Amino acid sequence: MSERLNIGPLQLGETAPNVVLDAITREGKIAIDDFRGEKPVLVGLYRGLHCPFCRRQIAMLWKLTPALNEKGIESLTVVNTPIERARLYLRYHPMLGLLAASDPERTSHRAFGLPNMQITEDESAWPQKVSMSDVKSMRVHLPGEMPEPMNPFAALEYLNKKDSYDITEADQQMMATGIAQLVGQFLLDRDGVVRWTSNEVLDGGLFGAPNTQDLMSAASQIGR
């Protein structure tokens, strides 16, 4: 898996590795191999529910679940959130039909080549490390949800407050070790081969949302 991180995220035409995770929205385990040979699957790998940008991306792609299911495509959401914390969140913010798994150790991210970026004092080398000054100089904006562009830390604080999302001890533990974990989505065909991908490593940096039009176009090509 460390070799995969050196190469970078899985690319079109590559076969996804198997990863076995604890299910959030049902009992037992979920594995990538559960879908292999059965149906295509959209795998979304996120920082965790403590990240308001991730929560919005999860909700956005969840709304596409019926359209994906019509094409015979399943959707799997993976969060770096401990299972009980994730279940509590979904109890108060239900997403009917969401298939989700917990991965607090970020095993799936490493397997798919998404680095846990290190925040340093003064050295930047995207996507492995970034300096604190460079992070603070970044500006992110969600028109209609934020009053103005903000640095990532201010944006996270503002949006969590807006969402009334209280950071728990479980969230703090995940943030302490993976606040800069990069995220991505991978559409796999029945054989587990990547047919579409969107990720922060290659698509312009932190908090970039996937292009749903491109996703549905790719889904139409590999669906039923």
ZATI-559656 format. One line per field, with one value per residue: residue in one letter; x, y, z of N, C-alpha, C in turn; residue number from 1. Coordinates in Angstrom, 3 decimals, padded with zeros to 6 digits, m for minus. Example, Ala and Ser with C-alpha at 12.3 -4.5 7.8 and 13.67 -1.06 7.14 Angstrom:
2
r	(a | s) $
n.east	(013.190 | 012.850) $
n.north	(m005.690 | m002.250) $
n.up	(007.800 | 007.080) $
ca.east	(012.300 | 013.670) $
ca.north	(m004.500 | m001.060) $
ca.up	(007.800 | 007.140) $
c.east	(013.200 | 012.900) $
c.north	(m003.300 | 000.030) $
c.up	(007.800 | 007.870) $
k	(1 | 2) $
//
This chain:
224
r	(m | s | e | r | l | n | i | g | p | l | q | l | g | e | t | a | p | n | v | v | l | d | a | i | t | r | e | g | k | i | a | i | d | d | f | r | g | e | k | p | v | l | v | g | l | y | r | g | l | h | c | p | f | c | r | r | q | i | a | m | l | w | k | l | t | p | a | l | n | e | k | g | i | e | s | l | t | v | v | n | t | p | i | e | r | a | r | l | y | l | r | y | h | p | m | l | g | l | l | a | a | s | d | p | e | r | t | s | h | r | a | f | g | l | p | n | m | q | i | t | e | d | e | s | a | w | p | q | k | v | s | m | s | d | v | k | s | m | r | v | h | l | p | g | e | m | p | e | p | m | n | p | f | a | a | l | e | y | l | n | k | k | d | s | y | d | i | t | e | a | d | q | q | m | m | a | t | g | i | a | q | l | v | g | q | f | l | l | d | r | d | g | v | v | r | w | t | s | n | e | v | l | d | g | g | l | f | g | a | p | n | t | q | d | l | m | s | a | a | s | q | i | g | r) $
n.east	(000.809 | 002.007 | 003.620 | 001.709 | 000.937 | 003.232 | 003.091 | 000.685 | m002.853 | m005.233 | m005.650 | m007.493 | m008.401 | m006.903 | m006.961 | m008.899 | m007.836 | m008.704 | m010.503 | m011.464 | m013.989 | m015.648 | m019.137 | m021.366 | m024.063 | m025.350 | m025.129 | m022.023 | m019.419 | m018.060 | m016.764 | m014.617 | m014.419 | m016.914 | m018.467 | m017.215 | m017.417 | m020.119 | m021.551 | m021.124 | m019.535 | m019.594 | m017.101 | m016.640 | m014.267 | m013.635 | m012.619 | m013.949 | m016.820 | m016.497 | m015.663 | m017.027 | m017.132 | m016.827 | m019.160 | m021.052 | m020.376 | m020.882 | m023.667 | m024.466 | m023.706 | m025.140 | m027.716 | m027.705 | m027.956 | m030.412 | m030.455 | m028.030 | m028.480 | m030.473 | m028.986 | m027.773 | m025.711 | m023.973 | m023.373 | m020.809 | m019.946 | m017.204 | m015.928 | m013.596 | m014.340 | m015.057 | m017.107 | m019.368 | m019.688 | m020.246 | m022.650 | m024.286 | m024.390 | m025.738 | m028.132 | m029.398 | m029.228 | m030.480 | m029.919 | m031.571 | m031.062 | m028.332 | m025.202 | m022.672 | m019.344 | m016.992 | m013.758 | m011.492 | m008.753 | m007.875 | m007.253 | m008.350 | m007.943 | m005.170 | m004.781 | m005.998 | m004.381 | m004.463 | m003.014 | m002.285 | m001.913 | 000.828 | 001.009 | 003.278 | 005.801 | 007.193 | 007.484 | 006.502 | 005.242 | 003.380 | 001.498 | 002.179 | 003.021 | 002.362 | 002.903 | 002.078 | 001.709 | 001.095 | m001.324 | m002.916 | m002.949 | m004.528 | m007.766 | m011.099 | m014.451 | m017.961 | m020.414 | m023.379 | m023.458 | m021.339 | m020.153 | m017.970 | m014.812 | m012.642 | m009.824 | m008.878 | m009.082 | m010.634 | m012.899 | m013.773 | m014.414 | m016.443 | m018.437 | m019.024 | m020.117 | m022.304 | m023.707 | m024.397 | m022.770 | m021.254 | m018.020 | m016.743 | m014.923 | m014.132 | m014.120 | m012.092 | m009.872 | m009.657 | m009.151 | m006.726 | m004.922 | m005.487 | m006.324 | m005.665 | m006.087 | m006.380 | m009.074 | m011.284 | m013.171 | m014.099 | m015.158 | m015.951 | m015.958 | m017.718 | m015.648 | m014.004 | m012.399 | m011.123 | m013.150 | m013.877 | m012.768 | m012.374 | m010.460 | m008.751 | m006.027 | m005.296 | m007.125 | m007.057 | m006.650 | m007.569 | m010.892 | m012.302 | m015.211 | m016.676 | m017.360 | m020.515 | m021.846 | m019.948 | m019.519 | m022.044 | m022.138 | m020.026 | m021.074 | m023.241 | m022.023 | m020.956 | m022.975 | m025.965) $
n.north	(m001.195 | 001.211 | 001.567 | 002.141 | 004.687 | 006.085 | 006.007 | 007.248 | 008.209 | 005.642 | 005.087 | 005.538 | 002.458 | 000.898 | m001.759 | m001.970 | m002.518 | m005.055 | m004.166 | m004.524 | m003.522 | m002.164 | m002.144 | 000.632 | 001.305 | m001.060 | m004.324 | m006.139 | m006.736 | m004.885 | m005.354 | m004.513 | m006.540 | m007.679 | m006.654 | m007.224 | m008.808 | m008.841 | m006.297 | m002.874 | m000.279 | 002.771 | 004.143 | 006.153 | 007.958 | 009.519 | 012.262 | 012.281 | 012.556 | 014.804 | 016.724 | 019.360 | 019.817 | 017.286 | 016.119 | 017.469 | 016.655 | 013.917 | 013.941 | 015.100 | 013.163 | 011.030 | 011.729 | 011.047 | 008.354 | 006.866 | 007.271 | 006.110 | 003.492 | 002.730 | 002.246 | m000.011 | 000.300 | 000.306 | 002.217 | 003.128 | 004.583 | 005.737 | 006.625 | 008.381 | 007.948 | 006.847 | 003.959 | 004.032 | 006.760 | 007.596 | 006.239 | 007.487 | 010.085 | 009.617 | 008.758 | 011.063 | 012.473 | 011.125 | 009.153 | 007.658 | 004.456 | 004.738 | 003.246 | 002.632 | 002.722 | 002.374 | 003.672 | 004.358 | 004.032 | 004.655 | 002.821 | 002.156 | 004.497 | 004.632 | 002.304 | 002.958 | 004.963 | 007.584 | 010.179 | 010.918 | 013.945 | 015.742 | 018.401 | 020.915 | 023.035 | 024.774 | 023.710 | 022.715 | 020.235 | 019.210 | 016.238 | 015.434 | 016.926 | 020.056 | 023.454 | 025.235 | 027.970 | 028.067 | 026.689 | 028.461 | 030.552 | 029.690 | 029.951 | 029.143 | 028.699 | 028.598 | 029.647 | 031.180 | 029.705 | 030.502 | 033.635 | 034.841 | 034.164 | 031.984 | 030.940 | 027.453 | 026.434 | 028.357 | 028.169 | 025.527 | 025.714 | 027.671 | 026.459 | 024.107 | 025.219 | 026.479 | 024.235 | 023.213 | 021.234 | 019.451 | 019.021 | 016.051 | 014.009 | 011.736 | 012.728 | 014.625 | 012.994 | 011.780 | 014.044 | 014.846 | 013.054 | 012.903 | 015.287 | 016.418 | 014.464 | 013.397 | 013.185 | 011.181 | 009.906 | 006.880 | 005.192 | 001.972 | m000.743 | m003.896 | m005.664 | m004.497 | m002.505 | 000.770 | 003.249 | 005.851 | 008.737 | 011.049 | 013.215 | 014.852 | 014.968 | 015.145 | 016.884 | 019.671 | 020.445 | 021.021 | 020.331 | 020.302 | 019.637 | 016.682 | 016.293 | 015.873 | 015.528 | 014.431 | 012.092 | 010.746 | 010.412 | 008.625 | 006.548 | 005.804 | 004.497 | 002.190 | 000.931 | m001.099) $
n.up	(000.000 | 000.699 | m001.497 | m003.431 | m002.615 | m003.267 | m006.007 | m006.604 | m006.891 | m007.880 | m011.355 | m014.477 | m015.899 | m014.194 | m011.773 | m008.891 | m005.516 | m003.068 | m000.174 | 003.161 | 005.310 | 008.259 | 008.323 | 008.390 | 008.003 | 008.130 | 009.621 | 010.168 | 007.711 | 004.890 | 001.699 | m001.038 | m002.852 | m002.661 | m004.632 | m006.974 | m010.051 | m009.808 | m009.815 | m010.967 | m008.961 | m007.193 | m005.416 | m002.715 | m000.993 | 001.984 | 004.207 | 006.650 | 008.826 | 010.327 | 008.623 | 006.947 | 004.203 | 003.158 | 004.168 | 002.648 | 000.051 | 000.277 | 000.719 | m001.697 | m003.631 | m002.645 | m003.325 | m005.939 | m005.930 | m006.636 | m009.452 | m010.177 | m009.303 | m011.079 | m013.295 | m012.565 | m010.779 | m007.749 | m004.744 | m002.564 | 000.408 | 002.202 | 005.304 | 007.414 | 010.120 | 013.366 | 013.946 | 015.741 | 016.188 | 013.589 | 013.120 | 014.992 | 013.952 | 011.511 | 012.480 | 013.246 | 010.942 | 008.629 | 005.684 | 003.443 | 002.199 | 001.949 | 001.613 | 003.700 | 005.114 | 007.796 | 008.329 | 010.192 | 010.311 | 007.832 | 005.833 | 003.341 | 001.879 | 001.646 | 000.152 | m002.244 | m003.055 | m002.013 | m000.394 | 003.080 | 003.788 | 005.076 | 007.348 | 007.580 | 009.141 | 007.397 | 004.823 | 001.597 | m000.555 | m002.698 | m003.372 | m000.832 | 001.383 | 003.040 | 003.836 | 006.848 | 006.460 | 003.738 | 003.732 | 005.212 | 003.462 | 001.423 | m000.154 | 000.240 | m000.897 | m000.641 | m002.386 | m001.302 | 000.992 | 002.517 | 003.711 | 002.520 | 000.817 | 002.623 | 004.671 | 004.855 | 007.562 | 008.897 | 007.325 | 007.810 | 010.541 | 010.428 | 008.808 | 010.235 | 012.515 | 011.356 | 010.526 | 012.941 | 013.954 | 016.350 | 017.413 | 018.514 | 020.941 | 019.552 | 016.928 | 017.186 | 017.585 | 015.079 | 013.508 | 014.553 | 013.519 | 010.823 | 009.492 | 007.106 | 005.231 | 001.944 | m000.419 | m002.518 | m005.366 | m006.951 | m009.735 | m010.314 | m012.602 | m013.293 | m013.066 | m011.293 | m012.287 | m012.708 | m014.039 | m013.994 | m012.236 | m009.545 | m007.702 | m004.943 | m005.231 | m007.949 | m009.050 | m008.616 | m005.920 | m002.412 | m001.304 | m003.696 | m005.530 | m006.960 | m010.489 | m011.335 | m013.723 | m015.465 | m014.061 | m014.262 | m016.987 | m017.396 | m015.895 | m017.435 | m019.501 | m018.421 | m017.117 | m016.971) $
ca.east	(000.000 | 002.896 | 004.055 | 000.616 | 001.011 | 004.341 | 002.666 | m000.427 | m004.185 | m005.588 | m005.996 | m008.382 | m007.860 | m006.276 | m007.882 | m008.913 | m007.519 | m009.778 | m010.410 | m012.579 | m014.269 | m016.844 | m020.302 | m022.032 | m025.514 | m025.860 | m024.188 | m021.030 | m018.334 | m018.230 | m015.496 | m014.648 | m014.635 | m018.332 | m019.084 | m016.467 | m018.119 | m021.550 | m022.084 | m020.228 | m019.719 | m018.938 | m016.471 | m016.270 | m013.378 | m013.723 | m011.890 | m014.772 | m018.000 | m016.088 | m015.337 | m018.288 | m017.072 | m017.104 | m020.586 | m021.796 | m020.135 | m021.598 | m025.085 | m024.648 | m023.638 | m026.248 | m028.904 | m027.591 | m028.082 | m031.459 | m030.049 | m026.981 | m029.102 | m031.189 | m027.981 | m027.191 | m024.482 | m024.069 | m022.550 | m020.240 | m019.341 | m016.255 | m015.544 | m012.602 | m015.081 | m015.362 | m018.414 | m020.462 | m019.872 | m020.904 | m024.045 | m025.004 | m024.643 | m026.753 | m029.414 | m030.019 | m029.194 | m030.647 | m029.850 | m032.185 | m030.395 | m026.886 | m024.330 | m021.492 | m018.392 | m016.102 | m012.344 | m010.712 | m007.319 | m007.628 | m006.697 | m008.843 | m007.314 | m003.812 | m004.865 | m006.391 | m003.338 | m004.774 | m002.121 | m002.624 | m000.937 | 001.427 | 001.099 | 004.596 | 006.021 | 007.634 | 007.830 | 005.376 | 005.564 | 002.069 | 000.444 | 002.651 | 003.120 | 002.042 | 003.262 | 000.953 | 001.486 | 000.413 | m002.718 | m003.620 | m003.077 | m005.579 | m009.105 | m012.167 | m015.716 | m019.200 | m021.381 | m024.682 | m023.296 | m020.309 | m020.249 | m016.789 | m013.763 | m011.926 | m008.800 | m009.537 | m009.398 | m011.763 | m014.064 | m014.237 | m015.053 | m017.674 | m019.453 | m019.449 | m021.018 | m023.524 | m024.409 | m024.587 | m022.024 | m020.378 | m016.847 | m016.616 | m013.579 | m013.842 | m013.763 | m010.791 | m008.850 | m009.486 | m008.552 | m005.336 | m004.068 | m005.824 | m007.085 | m005.321 | m006.263 | m006.994 | m010.243 | m011.555 | m014.233 | m013.652 | m016.224 | m015.383 | m016.874 | m017.978 | m014.376 | m013.212 | m011.494 | m011.498 | m013.671 | m013.975 | m012.259 | m012.231 | m009.782 | m008.085 | m004.618 | m005.114 | m008.197 | m007.019 | m006.449 | m008.528 | m012.316 | m012.924 | m016.332 | m016.671 | m018.249 | m021.542 | m022.189 | m018.958 | m019.779 | m023.213 | m021.774 | m019.249 | m021.977 | m024.085 | m021.220 | m020.611 | m024.146 | m026.631) $
ca.north	(000.000 | 002.368 | 001.733 | 002.805 | 006.096 | 006.656 | 006.102 | 008.185 | 007.595 | 004.736 | 005.781 | 004.821 | 001.208 | 000.106 | m002.567 | m001.583 | m003.582 | m005.380 | m003.617 | m005.002 | m002.493 | m002.316 | m001.456 | 001.589 | 001.330 | m002.410 | m005.084 | m006.928 | m006.145 | m004.582 | m005.490 | m004.162 | m007.784 | m008.023 | m006.153 | m007.707 | m009.855 | m008.710 | m005.027 | m001.731 | 000.416 | 004.060 | 004.160 | 007.492 | 007.909 | 010.863 | 012.525 | 011.898 | 013.389 | 016.071 | 017.646 | 019.803 | 019.665 | 015.871 | 015.883 | 017.990 | 015.775 | 012.662 | 014.199 | 015.356 | 011.895 | 010.189 | 012.088 | 010.389 | 006.907 | 006.264 | 007.291 | 005.105 | 002.176 | 002.432 | 001.746 | m001.212 | 000.680 | 000.508 | 003.323 | 002.849 | 005.756 | 005.363 | 007.795 | 008.195 | 008.241 | 005.623 | 003.453 | 004.490 | 008.192 | 007.697 | 005.792 | 008.533 | 011.181 | 009.212 | 008.633 | 012.390 | 012.977 | 009.882 | 009.141 | 006.382 | 003.691 | 004.959 | 002.143 | 003.320 | 001.937 | 003.130 | 003.359 | 005.332 | 003.832 | 005.135 | 001.722 | 002.241 | 005.642 | 004.233 | 001.285 | 003.623 | 005.924 | 008.939 | 010.417 | 011.688 | 015.018 | 016.250 | 019.856 | 021.210 | 024.435 | 025.662 | 022.975 | 022.230 | 019.346 | 018.614 | 016.204 | 014.751 | 017.834 | 021.456 | 024.275 | 025.892 | 029.277 | 027.846 | 026.354 | 029.669 | 031.466 | 029.169 | 030.480 | 028.271 | 029.419 | 027.969 | 030.733 | 030.876 | 029.097 | 031.242 | 035.052 | 035.266 | 033.137 | 031.865 | 029.901 | 026.177 | 026.265 | 029.232 | 027.630 | 024.349 | 026.183 | 028.383 | 025.539 | 023.222 | 026.012 | 026.664 | 022.949 | 022.779 | 019.989 | 019.529 | 018.160 | 015.187 | 013.473 | 010.821 | 013.577 | 015.232 | 011.972 | 011.635 | 015.271 | 014.915 | 012.194 | 012.900 | 016.464 | 016.734 | 013.299 | 013.757 | 012.351 | 010.931 | 008.986 | 005.961 | 004.372 | 000.692 | m001.601 | m005.197 | m006.346 | m003.723 | m001.622 | 002.177 | 003.814 | 007.309 | 009.102 | 012.455 | 013.234 | 016.108 | 014.920 | 015.523 | 017.753 | 021.078 | 020.765 | 020.703 | 020.659 | 020.310 | 018.700 | 015.903 | 016.716 | 014.832 | 015.278 | 013.479 | 010.828 | 010.077 | 010.020 | 007.385 | 005.528 | 005.334 | 003.639 | 000.894 | 000.375 | m002.230) $
ca.up	(000.000 | 000.693 | m002.882 | m004.132 | m002.270 | m004.025 | m007.400 | m006.687 | m006.902 | m008.965 | m012.587 | m015.381 | m016.417 | m013.134 | m010.982 | m007.478 | m004.556 | m002.127 | 001.172 | 003.983 | 006.306 | 009.082 | 007.788 | 009.277 | 007.801 | 008.344 | 010.449 | 009.452 | 006.940 | 003.465 | 000.979 | m002.462 | m003.600 | m002.645 | m005.864 | m008.140 | m010.761 | m009.558 | m010.306 | m010.791 | m007.688 | m006.994 | m004.092 | m002.269 | 000.170 | 002.553 | 005.446 | 007.791 | 009.009 | 010.930 | 007.520 | 006.343 | 002.743 | 002.903 | 004.414 | 001.501 | m001.092 | 000.527 | 000.487 | m003.121 | m004.364 | m002.165 | m004.105 | m007.245 | m005.750 | m007.470 | m010.859 | m010.328 | m009.145 | m012.320 | m014.233 | m011.983 | m010.088 | m006.307 | m004.244 | m001.251 | 001.040 | 003.249 | 006.097 | 008.477 | 011.350 | 014.116 | 013.550 | 016.597 | 015.915 | 012.286 | 013.273 | 015.713 | 013.001 | 010.537 | 013.177 | 013.242 | 009.563 | 007.858 | 004.223 | 003.116 | 001.152 | 001.937 | 002.003 | 004.217 | 005.898 | 008.667 | 008.113 | 010.949 | 010.074 | 006.458 | 005.045 | 001.959 | 001.228 | 001.265 | m000.897 | m003.485 | m003.406 | m001.567 | 000.743 | 004.269 | 003.618 | 006.311 | 007.468 | 008.141 | 009.515 | 006.313 | 003.605 | 000.804 | m001.686 | m003.000 | m002.358 | 000.374 | 002.519 | 002.765 | 004.987 | 007.506 | 005.829 | 002.467 | 004.030 | 005.625 | 002.315 | 000.533 | 000.047 | m000.229 | m000.838 | m001.082 | m002.544 | m000.741 | 002.313 | 003.232 | 003.355 | 001.764 | 000.819 | 003.891 | 004.685 | 005.174 | 008.973 | 009.204 | 006.614 | 008.554 | 011.773 | 010.086 | 008.299 | 011.318 | 013.353 | 010.568 | 010.513 | 014.335 | 014.116 | 017.517 | 017.323 | 019.684 | 021.165 | 018.435 | 015.793 | 017.466 | 017.356 | 013.630 | 013.005 | 015.015 | 012.696 | 009.399 | 009.091 | 005.713 | 004.369 | 000.668 | m000.691 | m003.929 | m005.759 | m007.987 | m010.303 | m010.732 | m013.357 | m012.659 | m012.833 | m010.340 | m013.027 | m012.598 | m015.290 | m013.768 | m010.919 | m009.174 | m006.405 | m004.606 | m005.626 | m009.354 | m009.545 | m008.236 | m004.517 | m001.363 | m001.282 | m005.014 | m005.634 | m008.203 | m011.559 | m011.400 | m015.125 | m015.963 | m013.378 | m014.830 | m018.351 | m017.271 | m015.386 | m018.552 | m020.362 | m017.804 | m016.472 | m017.615) $
c.east	(000.854 | 003.408 | 002.983 | 000.638 | 002.128 | 003.964 | 001.590 | m001.756 | m004.368 | m006.076 | m006.942 | m007.691 | m007.175 | m007.350 | m007.767 | m008.553 | m008.737 | m009.475 | m011.645 | m012.765 | m015.507 | m017.983 | m020.899 | m023.544 | m026.139 | m024.846 | m023.157 | m019.994 | m018.798 | m016.854 | m015.674 | m014.941 | m016.093 | m019.011 | m018.441 | m017.185 | m019.631 | m022.129 | m021.020 | m020.516 | m018.953 | m018.418 | m016.056 | m015.482 | m013.226 | m012.902 | m012.680 | m015.901 | m017.685 | m015.793 | m016.631 | m018.299 | m017.357 | m018.581 | m021.423 | m021.589 | m020.881 | m023.076 | m025.373 | m024.658 | m024.727 | m027.514 | m028.883 | m027.808 | m029.189 | m031.071 | m028.953 | m027.573 | m029.863 | m030.259 | m027.286 | m025.924 | m024.765 | m023.169 | m022.105 | m019.519 | m018.464 | m015.802 | m014.510 | m013.229 | m015.344 | m016.834 | m019.553 | m020.741 | m020.616 | m022.373 | m024.880 | m025.351 | m025.775 | m028.114 | m030.159 | m030.018 | m029.328 | m030.552 | m030.318 | m031.444 | m028.893 | m026.161 | m022.997 | m020.648 | m017.471 | m014.658 | m011.467 | m009.209 | m006.899 | m006.946 | m007.086 | m008.174 | m005.898 | m003.848 | m005.206 | m005.430 | m003.615 | m003.958 | m002.780 | m001.581 | m000.457 | 001.454 | 002.376 | 004.696 | 006.329 | 007.924 | 006.576 | 005.880 | 004.294 | 002.242 | 000.877 | 002.708 | 002.800 | 002.365 | 002.018 | 000.657 | 000.773 | m001.051 | m003.497 | m003.790 | m004.122 | m006.908 | m010.124 | m013.489 | m016.853 | m020.244 | m022.758 | m024.617 | m022.267 | m020.374 | m019.107 | m015.789 | m012.991 | m010.783 | m009.460 | m009.929 | m010.607 | m013.035 | m014.636 | m014.979 | m016.396 | m018.778 | m019.926 | m020.406 | m022.350 | m024.377 | m024.794 | m023.935 | m021.038 | m019.242 | m016.697 | m015.162 | m013.182 | m013.438 | m012.365 | m009.657 | m008.584 | m008.801 | m007.076 | m004.407 | m004.356 | m006.607 | m006.815 | m005.339 | m006.960 | m008.061 | m010.428 | m012.698 | m013.747 | m014.841 | m015.596 | m016.415 | m017.016 | m016.701 | m013.492 | m012.223 | m012.015 | m011.919 | m013.896 | m013.432 | m012.218 | m011.558 | m009.013 | m006.621 | m004.434 | m006.086 | m008.216 | m006.984 | m007.631 | m009.942 | m012.967 | m014.016 | m016.268 | m017.670 | m019.292 | m021.972 | m021.247 | m019.179 | m020.931 | m022.966 | m020.989 | m020.141 | m022.844 | m023.335 | m020.960 | m021.817 | m024.741 | m026.590) $
c.north	(001.262 | 002.637 | 002.459 | 004.297 | 006.784 | 006.857 | 007.167 | 007.459 | 006.642 | 005.523 | 004.929 | 003.570 | 000.349 | m000.640 | m002.206 | m002.769 | m003.901 | m004.744 | m004.090 | m004.045 | m002.841 | m001.500 | m000.531 | 001.415 | m000.060 | m003.123 | m005.791 | m006.100 | m005.811 | m004.670 | m005.051 | m005.409 | m008.252 | m007.653 | m006.748 | m008.906 | m009.771 | m007.442 | m003.932 | m001.045 | 001.738 | 004.089 | 005.591 | 007.420 | 009.323 | 010.988 | 012.027 | 012.882 | 014.690 | 017.132 | 018.079 | 019.706 | 018.214 | 015.565 | 016.350 | 017.136 | 014.454 | 012.845 | 014.402 | 014.047 | 010.929 | 010.463 | 011.460 | 008.881 | 006.293 | 006.204 | 006.262 | 003.697 | 001.770 | 001.870 | 000.501 | m000.953 | 000.927 | 001.689 | 003.002 | 004.087 | 005.302 | 006.627 | 007.427 | 008.568 | 006.921 | 005.242 | 003.985 | 005.969 | 008.379 | 007.288 | 006.830 | 009.678 | 010.823 | 008.973 | 009.966 | 013.037 | 011.771 | 010.105 | 007.761 | 005.697 | 003.889 | 003.699 | 002.752 | 002.406 | 002.868 | 002.685 | 004.364 | 005.189 | 004.273 | 004.080 | 001.838 | 003.387 | 005.298 | 003.246 | 001.894 | 004.753 | 007.358 | 009.241 | 011.169 | 012.793 | 015.556 | 017.779 | 020.184 | 022.693 | 025.291 | 024.952 | 022.470 | 021.373 | 018.560 | 017.289 | 015.561 | 015.655 | 019.261 | 022.255 | 024.943 | 027.240 | 029.133 | 027.485 | 027.617 | 030.672 | 030.980 | 029.852 | 029.522 | 029.004 | 028.534 | 029.073 | 030.309 | 030.252 | 029.816 | 032.707 | 035.535 | 034.105 | 033.167 | 030.871 | 028.611 | 025.997 | 027.109 | 028.706 | 026.420 | 024.764 | 026.835 | 027.406 | 024.557 | 023.945 | 026.207 | 025.397 | 022.469 | 021.422 | 020.166 | 018.521 | 017.372 | 014.732 | 012.524 | 011.607 | 014.163 | 014.245 | 011.781 | 012.862 | 015.369 | 014.120 | 012.278 | 014.093 | 016.831 | 015.488 | 013.732 | 012.730 | 012.147 | 009.963 | 008.166 | 005.123 | 003.120 | m000.093 | m002.953 | m005.973 | m005.598 | m002.786 | m000.182 | 002.715 | 005.313 | 007.589 | 010.611 | 012.478 | 014.528 | 016.129 | 015.528 | 016.592 | 019.138 | 021.395 | 020.487 | 021.173 | 020.754 | 019.251 | 017.941 | 016.458 | 015.629 | 014.537 | 014.254 | 012.105 | 010.078 | 009.667 | 008.718 | 006.242 | 004.947 | 004.346 | 002.257 | 000.244 | m000.749 | m002.120) $
c.up	(000.000 | m000.709 | m003.689 | m003.845 | m003.034 | m005.488 | m007.571 | m006.770 | m008.072 | m010.161 | m013.426 | m015.914 | m015.385 | m012.338 | m009.512 | m006.596 | m003.701 | m000.774 | 001.926 | 005.156 | 007.130 | 008.481 | 008.842 | 009.211 | 007.783 | 009.218 | 009.561 | 008.708 | 005.515 | 002.827 | m000.471 | m003.290 | m003.552 | m003.968 | m007.117 | m008.762 | m010.627 | m010.180 | m010.167 | m009.465 | m007.712 | m005.560 | m003.775 | m000.981 | 000.728 | 003.831 | 006.643 | 007.953 | 009.736 | 009.881 | 006.836 | 004.821 | 002.364 | 003.109 | 003.226 | 000.256 | m000.931 | 000.225 | m001.002 | m003.914 | m003.911 | m002.967 | m005.498 | m007.156 | m006.601 | m008.950 | m011.127 | m010.245 | m010.402 | m013.386 | m013.698 | m011.205 | m008.614 | m005.938 | m002.826 | m000.735 | 002.201 | 003.976 | 007.142 | 009.813 | 012.073 | 013.951 | 014.425 | 016.402 | 014.590 | 012.384 | 014.012 | 014.778 | 012.053 | 011.181 | 013.140 | 011.856 | 008.617 | 006.352 | 003.787 | 001.972 | 001.082 | 002.406 | 002.413 | 005.076 | 006.668 | 008.456 | 008.857 | 010.758 | 008.667 | 005.579 | 003.582 | 001.208 | 000.770 | 000.110 | m002.251 | m003.865 | m003.023 | m000.311 | 001.891 | 004.347 | 004.960 | 006.274 | 008.224 | 008.516 | 008.293 | 004.992 | 002.913 | m000.347 | m001.992 | m003.729 | m001.054 | 001.595 | 002.088 | 004.019 | 005.574 | 006.861 | 004.492 | 002.682 | 004.367 | 004.496 | 001.305 | 000.848 | m000.556 | m000.044 | m001.330 | m001.192 | m002.048 | 000.634 | 003.169 | 002.795 | 002.472 | 001.720 | 002.139 | 003.749 | 005.171 | 006.634 | 009.371 | 008.548 | 007.343 | 009.819 | 011.469 | 009.676 | 009.374 | 012.260 | 012.647 | 010.587 | 011.909 | 014.572 | 015.267 | 017.376 | 018.624 | 019.859 | 020.043 | 017.194 | 015.983 | 017.229 | 015.866 | 013.037 | 013.374 | 014.109 | 011.198 | 008.916 | 007.634 | 004.822 | 003.085 | 000.305 | m002.186 | m004.127 | m006.951 | m008.459 | m010.891 | m011.529 | m012.665 | m012.340 | m011.840 | m010.992 | m012.949 | m013.965 | m015.202 | m012.383 | m010.764 | m007.821 | m006.206 | m005.030 | m007.013 | m009.844 | m008.925 | m006.757 | m003.623 | m001.691 | m002.656 | m005.108 | m006.949 | m009.216 | m011.784 | m012.832 | m015.731 | m015.339 | m014.036 | m016.273 | m018.335 | m016.804 | m016.511 | m019.431 | m019.756 | m017.142 | m017.278 | m019.132) $
k	(1 | 2 | 3 | 4 | 5 | 6 | 7 | 8 | 9 | 10 | 11 | 12 | 13 | 14 | 15 | 16 | 17 | 18 | 19 | 20 | 21 | 22 | 23 | 24 | 25 | 26 | 27 | 28 | 29 | 30 | 31 | 32 | 33 | 34 | 35 | 36 | 37 | 38 | 39 | 40 | 41 | 42 | 43 | 44 | 45 | 46 | 47 | 48 | 49 | 50 | 51 | 52 | 53 | 54 | 55 | 56 | 57 | 58 | 59 | 60 | 61 | 62 | 63 | 64 | 65 | 66 | 67 | 68 | 69 | 70 | 71 | 72 | 73 | 74 | 75 | 76 | 77 | 78 | 79 | 80 | 81 | 82 | 83 | 84 | 85 | 86 | 87 | 88 | 89 | 90 | 91 | 92 | 93 | 94 | 95 | 96 | 97 | 98 | 99 | 100 | 101 | 102 | 103 | 104 | 105 | 106 | 107 | 108 | 109 | 110 | 111 | 112 | 113 | 114 | 115 | 116 | 117 | 118 | 119 | 120 | 121 | 122 | 123 | 124 | 125 | 126 | 127 | 128 | 129 | 130 | 131 | 132 | 133 | 134 | 135 | 136 | 137 | 138 | 139 | 140 | 141 | 142 | 143 | 144 | 145 | 146 | 147 | 148 | 149 | 150 | 151 | 152 | 153 | 154 | 155 | 156 | 157 | 158 | 159 | 160 | 161 | 162 | 163 | 164 | 165 | 166 | 167 | 168 | 169 | 170 | 171 | 172 | 173 | 174 | 175 | 176 | 177 | 178 | 179 | 180 | 181 | 182 | 183 | 184 | 185 | 186 | 187 | 188 | 189 | 190 | 191 | 192 | 193 | 194 | 195 | 196 | 197 | 198 | 199 | 200 | 201 | 202 | 203 | 204 | 205 | 206 | 207 | 208 | 209 | 210 | 211 | 212 | 213 | 214 | 215 | 216 | 217 | 218 | 219 | 220 | 221 | 222 | 223 | 224) $
//
